[in-house]
């Protein structure tokens, strides 16, 4: 049996709002089953917190990072499905860097925000290059730059120092005032991967080693997941669903507190085994 994945993606699009800009998130996940290495490059699409898988590929590169050609091919499929005017933003994490990739996004008029590794250098209009570690930021401080060149591409930069010498280093074309807010919206693709690989869908438990069969399974499980999301959101609109409190990893809830009470006695009705009647 063959599947036309672009036709299948049209079903996902039918679950989305008919109007308004859409947000694309690109990411990669992997796992091993014996000698078989599963490496999935996926794009989700949606508005707000509602995102569904749209289009994905299985990479055959021994669990390595994706390259620019693979990412561009995936986004070209998304452009063909949605049209450029419908895409409001493309978001990616630290793996999705490099001149060819960033230039392709900008040349195709796609607003994007990418988180960059801290070792990438900034180049100003005078050609001076500097590292973000040299900005002198302490944890919690941030700096913004209207125009800086990264990997040979011009865009806006937002840098925030984190604890332990780490940085939130954002580069994009979505506007300097909105760049951090637009990246900070729910990182829904990680939740999508967690749900697909477990939580009842259990894609990671598959013992399939053939990539063609795995891609079909990924598509069908993604379709089931998208329908479940759509039903849940429809039910939530009719009657809000109570949210569970998030559990902090590694935190054990305290056992219920036992109240110590004095022992209770039966009410005194004036009779006692030791009492004597008085005449």
Buried (B, 14 or more C-beta within 10 A) or exposed (E): EEEEBEEBBEEBBEBBEEEEEBBBBBBBBBBEBEEBBBBBBBBBBBBEEBBBBBBBBBBEEEEEBBEBEBBBEBBEBBBEBBEEEBBBBBBBBEBBBBEBBBBBBBEBEBBBBBBBEBEBBBBEEEEEEEEBEEBEBEEEEBEBBEEBBBBEBBBBBBBBBEEEEEBBBBBBBBEBEBBBEBBEBBBBBBBBBEBBBEEEBEBBEBEBEEBEEBBBBBBEBBBEBBBEBBEEBEEEEEEEEEEEEEEEEEEEEEEEEEEEEEEEEEEEEEEEEEEEEEE
